[in-house]
Structures are given as C-alpha cells and as structure tokens.
Amino acid sequence: MTEPTPAYTPAPVAQKTNVLAIVSLVTSILSFNIIAVILGFIALSQIKKTGESGRGLAIAGIIIGGIGVIFWVVIIIIAVAAAATGAITTTY
C-alpha cells in the first residue's frame, strides 16, 4: 500500500493591519497631532475588537501626536506669558 499524499495546505495569509493605525501614524508625522491622537485611540479600540495587527503603529501615532500637542501647548503658554509680562512689545 502506498502512503496517502498530504492534503493541500494553502500558504498562510498575512494578518490585516488596521487602516486607522496607519493613518494615525502618518497624520502624526504630518503634524496633524490632535487628529492623530484621536485616530490612534479609535484604532486601538478596533484592534482590540477585531484582532488586527497595527497596535504598535497606533501607539506610535498617539505618542508622536501627543508630543506635538504638548509642544504647541507649551509654545502658546510661553507666548501668552511673555505678552502678559510685557516682554513682547509692539511699536507703531
């Protein structure tokens, strides 16, 4: 008797990456920081439900976007403080 041939096994399919995670990272790099943070949190929620890959991308988008938001908040606070103390004057 001959041995049976093994059944055909298809090649494994790569796991789908969450699109919002990619968009979050790209928007954070393009300095749309608040949008990147929001999309990153939405992506993490979707990844948790669906099991898609891209968790690291979403976290990177949140971190980079958060750093950008903090940077701009600090710049605005410094500018307001400088204007309030008279360090910035305008002459006409």
C-alpha positions as CSV (number, residue, x, y, z in Angstrom):
1,M,0.0,0.0,0.0
2,T,1.2,3.5,-0.7
3,E,1.1,6.3,1.8
4,P,-1.6,8.9,1.2
5,T,-0.5,12.2,-0.1
6,P,-0.7,15.1,2.3
7,A,-3.7,17.4,1.9
8,Y,-3.1,20.7,0.3
9,T,-2.4,23.4,2.8
10,P,-2.6,27.0,1.5
11,A,0.1,29.5,2.3
12,P,-0.6,31.5,5.4
13,V,-2.3,34.8,4.8
14,A,-0.7,37.8,6.4
15,Q,-2.7,39.4,9.1
16,K,-4.5,42.6,8.1
17,T,-3.1,45.9,9.5
18,N,-5.7,48.3,10.9
19,V,-6.0,51.2,8.5
20,L,-6.7,53.8,11.2
21,A,-3.5,52.8,12.9
22,I,-1.6,53.6,9.7
23,V,-3.5,56.9,9.2
24,S,-2.8,57.8,12.8
25,L,1.0,57.4,12.4
26,V,1.0,59.3,9.1
27,T,-1.1,62.2,10.4
28,S,1.2,62.5,13.4
29,I,4.2,62.7,11.2
30,L,2.5,65.4,9.1
31,S,1.8,67.3,12.3
32,F,-2.0,66.9,12.5
33,N,-1.4,66.0,16.1
34,I,-4.9,66.1,17.6
35,I,-6.4,64.1,14.7
36,A,-3.5,61.6,15.1
37,V,-4.2,61.0,18.8
38,I,-7.9,60.6,18.2
39,L,-7.4,58.2,15.4
40,G,-4.8,56.3,17.4
41,F,-7.3,55.6,20.2
42,I,-10.0,54.6,17.8
43,A,-7.6,52.2,16.1
44,L,-6.6,50.7,19.4
45,S,-10.2,50.1,20.2
46,Q,-10.8,48.5,16.8
47,I,-7.7,46.3,17.1
48,K,-8.8,45.0,20.5
49,K,-12.2,44.0,19.0
50,T,-11.1,42.6,15.6
51,G,-7.6,41.2,16.4
52,E,-6.0,43.0,13.5
53,S,-2.3,44.0,13.6
54,G,-1.1,47.6,13.9
55,R,-1.1,48.1,17.6
56,G,2.4,49.5,17.6
57,L,1.5,51.9,14.8
58,A,-1.5,53.2,16.7
59,I,0.6,53.7,19.8
60,A,3.3,55.4,17.9
61,G,0.7,57.7,16.3
62,I,-0.6,58.5,19.8
63,I,2.8,59.2,21.3
64,I,4.1,61.4,18.4
65,G,0.8,63.2,18.2
66,G,0.7,63.7,22.0
67,I,4.3,65.1,22.0
68,G,3.2,67.5,19.2
69,V,0.2,68.7,21.1
70,I,2.2,69.2,24.3
71,F,4.9,71.1,22.3
72,W,2.3,73.5,20.9
73,V,0.6,74.0,24.2
74,V,3.9,74.9,25.8
75,I,4.7,77.4,23.0
76,I,1.3,79.0,23.4
77,I,1.7,79.3,27.2
78,I,5.1,80.8,26.8
79,A,3.8,83.3,24.2
80,V,0.8,84.3,26.4
81,A,3.1,84.7,29.5
82,A,5.6,86.8,27.5
83,A,2.8,89.0,26.2
84,A,1.2,89.4,29.7
85,T,4.5,90.4,31.3
86,G,5.3,92.9,28.7
87,A,8.3,91.0,27.3
88,I,6.8,91.3,23.9
89,T,6.1,94.9,22.8
90,T,5.0,96.2,19.5
91,T,5.7,99.7,18.4
92,Y,3.9,101.5,15.6
